[in-house]
């Protein structure tokens, strides 16, 4: 007879772990199934944490943070090896794995290493090296994440032709690299490796990189990456790629050719649903295998929920964890957080980093939403001067009718941290005056919010005069 649980979670990444913990906190008996040898999913092992740690390592070894501070030319540390570069990343990942294991043990969650698949709406078959078993659950939460998308025409060897997983296993630092794809992953890694004095060429079929961000912020990022040394090929696609001995040869659709020691193919990600047996149970899927869910993250099968990368956009670790908590609250009718915030912040951890929340200026134009803008620049901020960041900016987008904040967008040091101030103003439906009403420590980058608001109010007065 199958062991019975209140909740069975398939996938021990950020979403699965947080969903399991939330149910366990409320006294539910929980089983957590993970097929990988390590806990934490892509967020801990191959995605979010590794890439952000490598960014910090690149900034440290390159001296990029100090260049603006001292006004002198820092150069990359001589004799830097791949072991030096990867050391901190591997240390952080090990610690994160350990903390997750302790968290699971603390909540008395039954951890099962193996491949989980649905036999029916309440039964999960678990296959591992130790054997097979079946367990049953009142609620099933699918949080199996995603993997790098592999276009069929690309001959990945995970040595010279890599995806975002295998790039972390490089045996040496190359002198040249081609990055195919100017989304979040491609842009982040392109800037990280360029900071290490690797000659990086980034190929993007659209007219600009990270095309979903505010275009003004995106252009300022592009300008900074050009100064950093990235070579861009925009409005063109990779037509073919092949390994030739110790290098990679790429052919572009418009006829261009390119050689590099290593190629990183950042072609997006696809959901990990192939082995779950979803179709046999009747769970409906969308494009690229994404699981279709309602606003409570419930599938068309009432007791089966899905969260995180398997349901698609925004596919961020931050939102995935909150989706899992919200799903568990709904599934067990708990008195806790039931909905996610309507405004989800995002960040691109390039060098420099960018972040945003709410509407962009481009979206306001496209949707014919009246708007005004206020800006503040790090170079005019005392803290910006102190840390040597002369290119940062905070941009506020707001409604001229009531000055309500519609969106905020930042480029520069601490952008991913600063954006949360704007998020809270938006959650309170606040006007840009809220930034002026607050008192900030001085000197801080946060103080730039006040000056962006002052700039916005100046533009608002001009708008009022023009519309009398």
N, C-alpha and C positions, 0 to 999 in steps of 0.2 A: 504494500500500500504506500502511495506517495506521501512524503512529508508535507504537512500543510502549513502555509504561511499566510499572514495577512497581506503581505506585499512581496512580490518578486521583482527585482530590478535587474535588467540585463544591460551590463555596461558600467564599469567603475571609473568613468571619467568624472570631470567636475559636476556634471548634471546628475549622473547616477548616484554618486556618493552623497551629494547634498539631499537628493530625494529620499534615499534610504535613511539618512540620519534624521531627517524631519519626521518620518513615520516612526522611527525608533524612539524619538523623544516623546512621542505621544503613546508609548507603550505597545506599539504594533510589533508583531514578530516578522522580521525582515530577512530575506535571502538576497544576497548580492552576487551576481555571476559575472566573472571577467575572464575572457579567453586569453588575454596577454599575460605574460609572466610578471609584468610590473603593473601596479595600480596607477591610476591617474589619467589614463587615456592620452589622447594626442595633446591635450592642454598642458599636461605635465611633462610628457616624455619626448614629444617631437614637434610641438607647436608653440603655444603661447609662452610658457616659461623658458624653454631653451632659446628661442629667438630673442626674447627681451633680455635674457642674461648675456647672450652673445653681443647684443648692442652695447651693453655696459662695458663688456670686455674690450670691444673695439674702440670705444671712447677713451678707455683707460690707456690702452697700448698706443693709440695714435696721438694722444695728447690734444685731441680736438677741443675738449672743454677748456683747456688752458690757453689755446691760441688767441682767442679774443680777450682773455683776461690779462695776459702779459704783453700782448702786441708783438710777439716774436714768433718765429717759425719753428714750431715743434715738429719733429719728424718721428716716424714709426720706430719703435724700439728695435735696435739692431739684433738680428739673429732670432727674431720671433718665430716660434714653431707652432705647429697645429696643436701640440700638447699644451703649450702655454695658453693658447687662445681658448681651447675647449675646457680647461681645468675648472674654471668657475662654473660654467654651465653644468658640468657633470656633478660638481659638488652640490649645487642648488637642487638639481633634479633628484639626487639621492635623498636629500633632506626632505623634500616635498613628498616623495614616496613614503618615507618613514612616518611622516606626520599623518598621511592619509591612512596608513595601516593602523596607527595608534587610534585615530579617530573612529575607525570601523570597530576596533576592539572595544573601545570605550562605550560605544552604543550597543554592544552585544549583538552586532549584525552577523549573520551566518555568511561567511565569505566562501564562495565556491569558484575554484579555478577550472574553467572548461568552456566549451562551446554550448551556448544556450539556444534552443530552438523551440518554437511553439508546437505542441502536439494538438492542443485545442485551446479554447479561450481562457482556460484556467490551469492548464498543465504545461510545464516546461520540461523538455528533455535536456539533460546536461551530460555532455560527453567530454571526458578528460582522459589523460594518460593513465589514470588510475581505474578507469571503468566508466560505466554509464548509470544514470539514475533519473528518476522522474520526481518532480516536486509540484505541488499545486498551490495556487494562490488566489485569494479573493480579488486582488488588484495586481495587474502587471504593468510595469513601467519600462518602456524601451528607451534606452539612452546609449545606443551603441556608437554614436559619433560618426565621423567621416574619415576618409582616406584621400590622399592626393589622387586627382583624376589623371588617368593615363591615356592620352590620345593613342589610338591603335597604330598610328603611323610613326610613333616615336619609339626607337629601339632602346629602351632604358636598360643600362647595365649597372646602374647604381655605383659606378666608379667614376666615369667621366661624364656620363649622361644621367643626371640625378633628378629626383623629385625633392620636395621639401623635407621628407624624412631622411633620405639617404645622404643629403648634403651635410647632415650633421655627423656623418661617419667618414668624412674626407680624411685621407691619410697624410695629406700635405696641403699647404696653402699654395694655390696656383698663382701664376703671374697674370693670367687673363681669364675672364669668365664671361659667358653669355647668359643673360637672364631673359627667358621668354615669358612675358606676361607682366603687365604693369599694374596689377591689383595690389592688395595689401601685402601678400607674401612676397611677391616679386620685388616690390618697391622697398620693403624693409630689408631684405637680404642684399639687394643691390647696393643700398647705402652702407650697410654693415661691412661688406667686403671691399667697397671702394675706400672706406676709412682705413683699411689695412693695406692701402697702396696696391690693391689688385685692380687691373684695368678692366672695368666692367662695361659691357654694352647691354642695354636694356631694350628689348624689342616689344612693342605694344601696338596692336592693330587699331586702336582708337587714336584720336588726335591728342589725347593727354592721359597721363597716368592717374590712378585712383580717381576715376571719373565721377564717382558718386559723392565726392566731397565738394564743398563750396568752391567754385571755380577760381575765385581770387586766392583762396588759401592754397588750392592745388597749383596755381601758377607760381606762387611764392615758394612752394616746396620744390617745384621743378627748377626754379632759378637757383635755389640753394644746392640742389643735387648736381646741377651743372657746374657750379663753383667747386663742389666737392670733387668732381672729376668724372662723373658718370657720362657715358656717351649714349645718347638716345636715338633710337630709330622708331619713329611714330608713323601711324597710318600704313603699316606694312605688317605682313604675317610671315611666319616661318613656313616654308613650303616643304622642306626636307631637312633631315639631320642624320648624320652618320658619324661613327667613330672611325678615325684613320690613325692607327697606331697609338701615339701618345697625345692626340688632340682630337677635337670635335670640329666637323665641318658643317656649316649651316647654309642653306640656300633660301633666299627670301622670295616672296611672290612677285615682287617688282624687279627681280633679277639680281639683286645684291647677293654677295657671298661674304661669309664671315667665318673666321677660325678662332678657336679659343681652346685653352687647356681643359676647361670644365664648362658644362652647360647645366643650368638649373631650369627645369621646365616647371613653371608655376601656372598651371592651366586650371586652377580651381580645385574643388574637392567634390567627392561624391559620397553619398550616405552609405553606411555599412549595414545593409539590410539583406544581403544576398542569401545568407545561411539561416535566417530567422524563421523561415516557414510561414511568412505572413500571408501569402496568397492562399495557402491551404486553409488558413483560419478565416480568410475573408477580409483581412485588413486592406483598405484601399490605399493605393500608392499614386503619386503624381509623377512629374518629370524627374529624371535622374534618380529614380527610386525613392524620392522624398515621401515620407509618410504624411497623409492628409489628416489634420486634426481640427477641432473646433476651437473656440476662444478659451476653453478650459484645458486644452491639450489632450482631449479625449478623441480617440479614433472612432470610426463607425461601429466598432465593437465596444459596447458600453463600459466594460471593465478594463480595457486596454488603453493605456495612455502612452504618449511619445513626446519627448522633449529634446532640445539641443540641436546638433547638426543634422540629425535625421529628419527634421521637419523643415530645414532650410533657413532662410534669412531671419535674423541677422547672423546666426551661427557664431556667436561670440561666447566665450567661457562665462563672462559676466551674466549675460541674459540667460544662458542655458541653466545656470544654477538657480536663478530665480524662477524660471519656467518649471523646473522640477519641484521646487517648494510649492508653487501655486497649484501644480497638478495634484500633489499629495493632499493639499488642503481640500481641494474639490472632491477628490476620490473618497476621502474618509470624513468629509463634512466637518473639518476641524475649525476651531475658532482662531484663525491666524490669517496671514496675508493671502488674499484670494486673487488679486490681479497684479500684473506688472505695471510699473509706471508707464504712462502713455508716451513718455519721451525717453528714448534709450541713447545714452552717450556712446560714442565710438571713438577709437583712437587708432592711429597708424604710427607704430613705433619705428619710424624711419629716423634718419639723422639729417635735419631736426624732426622731432615728433610733431604730429598734428592731431587735433581732436575736434569733435563737433557734437552738437545736440540740437534737435529741432529742425526747423526749416532752413534751407540754404537760400541765399539771394536768388540763385538760379531757379529753385522751386517756386519761389514767390512770383517770379516773372512768368514762369510756365503756367502757373495756376491763376494768374491775374489777381494775386493777393496784394493789396496796397502795403507798402513797406517803406521804412527808412533804415539807415545804417549809422552806427557809431563805431569809431575805431580808436584804438590806443596802441602805441608802439613801444616795444621793450627798450629801444634806444632812448626814449624820452622818460624812462622809468629808472629810479635810482637803483633798484635791485638788478634791473637789466644791465645797467652800467657796471655794477659791482661784479656780476658773474661773467660779463663779457659777451652777452647775447645781444647783438645789434640788429638782428633780423626778425625777432619775434613780433607777434601782433595778436591782439584780441579784437574780434569783430562781433558786434551785436546787431541782430536783425529784429526790428520791432514794428508794431502796428502804429501808424500815424494817428489813428482815431483815439486810442486810449493809452498809447505808449507800452502796451503789453509786449513782453519779450516773446518773440516767435522762434528765435534760434540764436546760438552762439557758436563761434568757430575760432580756433586758436592754432597758431603755429609758433613753435619755440620751446625752450626749456620748460619742463613741468606742464606742458599742455594737457597731458592725460590726467593730471591731478586737478588743475585749475578748472576744467570743464564742469566739475561737479557743483561748483558754486552757481553757475548758470542753471544747471539742472534743478536745483532746489528753488530758485526764483521761478522757473517755469512751472514746477509742481504746485506752487502757490498762486499760479496765474498772475504773477507780479509784473509790474511795469519796470522799465529800466531805472526809475527813481529809486528802486530798492537797493541798487548798488551804491547810490549816493547816500542813502539813509544809514547804511552800515558803516562801522568803523573798522579799518584794517590796520594790522601791524605795519610799521614803517621801519625800514624799507622792505617791501614785498612785491612780488609779481602780481599778487592778488589785487593790489592797489590799482593796477591798470584797468580793472573793471570800472572803477569810479570815473576814470578819464575817458574811457570808451562811452560811458553813459553821458558824461558832460558833452562829449562830441555829438552824441545822438540828440541830446536836448537842444543843442545849437542848431542842428539840422531840422529838428522839429519846429523851432521858432521860425525858421525860414519857410518851412512848409505852411505854417499857419498864416504867415504874411502873404504867401503866394496864393492861398486859398480863401482869402477874406471875401 
